[in-house]
Amino acid sequence: MEKISVDFDPFTGTRTTTSVTEDEKMIIRSEADIGPTIEYTNALRNADQYSRDGIKRNFWHVATIPDVVIVELKGQGIDVFTASAREIVAGIKKLGKEYLLTTRKQI
């Protein structure tokens, strides 16, 4: 497999590698360190007042989703820009990425 390019986006922390296989198939791989996002969502999930305050203001922050996970969800048929919160949360759980949720409550 021959690597064509490796790009890094410092804003999102995403590294994208483009390769071509011997049978001329192009493979695009995106990866990112989501460790800081996991720490952030854990802190919010454990801050009960954060959830209460958001609900009082008619805004409930239920997840923080990195770009690489948005792409994974899109592969499952879930467009985070048009899907309902319930559909997105179900998709996150289906991927086994519950650690991205910012609340312990049922959505």
C-alpha positions as CSV (number, residue, x, y, z in Angstrom):
1,M,0.0,0.0,0.0
2,E,1.4,3.4,-1.0
3,K,0.7,6.5,1.1
4,I,-0.2,9.4,-1.0
5,S,-0.6,12.0,1.8
6,V,-0.8,12.6,5.5
7,D,-2.6,15.7,6.6
8,F,-3.1,17.1,10.1
9,D,-5.7,19.6,11.2
10,P,-4.5,21.3,14.4
11,F,-8.0,22.8,15.0
12,T,-9.7,19.4,15.2
13,G,-6.7,17.3,16.0
14,T,-7.6,15.0,13.1
15,R,-4.9,13.2,11.1
16,T,-6.0,12.0,7.7
17,T,-4.0,9.5,5.7
18,T,-4.7,8.7,2.1
19,S,-3.3,5.5,0.6
20,V,-3.7,3.5,-2.6
21,T,-3.7,-0.3,-2.6
22,E,-2.0,-2.5,-5.2
23,D,-5.4,-3.1,-6.8
24,E,-5.8,0.7,-7.1
25,K,-8.4,1.2,-4.3
26,M,-8.1,4.5,-2.4
27,I,-8.3,4.3,1.4
28,I,-8.8,7.4,3.5
29,R,-8.2,6.9,7.2
30,S,-9.0,9.6,9.8
31,E,-7.9,9.4,13.4
32,A,-7.7,11.7,16.4
33,D,-6.8,11.8,20.0
34,I,-10.1,12.2,21.8
35,G,-8.6,11.8,25.3
36,P,-9.3,15.4,26.2
37,T,-12.9,15.2,25.0
38,I,-13.4,12.1,27.2
39,E,-12.1,13.9,30.2
40,Y,-14.4,16.9,29.5
41,T,-17.5,14.7,29.0
42,N,-16.7,12.8,32.2
43,A,-16.5,16.0,34.2
44,L,-19.8,17.3,32.7
45,R,-21.6,13.9,33.2
46,N,-20.6,14.0,36.9
47,A,-21.7,17.6,37.4
48,D,-25.4,17.2,38.1
49,Q,-25.9,21.0,38.4
50,Y,-24.7,21.5,34.9
51,S,-27.5,19.3,33.5
52,R,-30.1,21.0,35.7
53,D,-29.0,24.5,34.8
54,G,-29.1,23.6,31.1
55,I,-32.6,22.1,31.3
56,K,-33.9,25.2,33.1
57,R,-32.6,27.3,30.2
58,N,-34.3,25.0,27.6
59,F,-30.9,23.6,26.5
60,W,-29.7,20.2,27.4
61,H,-26.1,19.4,26.5
62,V,-26.2,15.6,26.1
63,A,-23.0,14.8,24.2
64,T,-19.8,16.2,22.8
65,I,-19.0,14.5,19.5
66,P,-15.5,14.7,17.9
67,D,-15.3,14.9,14.1
68,V,-14.0,11.3,13.7
69,V,-17.1,10.0,15.5
70,I,-19.4,12.2,13.4
71,V,-17.9,10.3,10.4
72,E,-18.5,7.0,12.1
73,L,-22.1,7.9,12.9
74,K,-22.6,9.0,9.2
75,G,-21.4,5.5,8.3
76,Q,-24.2,4.1,10.4
77,G,-26.7,6.3,8.6
78,I,-27.0,9.0,11.3
79,D,-26.4,12.6,10.2
80,V,-25.8,14.5,13.4
81,F,-26.9,17.7,11.7
82,T,-30.4,16.5,10.9
83,A,-31.1,13.6,13.3
84,S,-32.9,13.9,16.6
85,A,-31.1,13.9,19.9
86,R,-32.5,10.4,20.6
87,E,-31.2,9.0,17.3
88,I,-27.8,10.5,17.9
89,V,-27.6,9.1,21.4
90,A,-28.7,5.7,20.2
91,G,-26.0,5.8,17.5
92,I,-23.3,6.8,20.1
93,K,-24.4,3.9,22.3
94,K,-24.5,1.5,19.3
95,L,-20.8,2.4,18.5
96,G,-20.0,1.7,22.2
97,K,-18.9,5.3,22.8
98,E,-21.2,6.2,25.8
99,Y,-18.2,8.1,27.2
100,L,-19.1,11.0,24.9
101,L,-22.4,11.6,26.7
102,T,-22.5,14.5,29.1
103,T,-25.5,13.3,31.1
104,R,-26.4,10.2,33.1
105,K,-30.1,10.8,32.5
106,Q,-32.4,9.1,30.0
107,I,-32.8,11.1,26.8
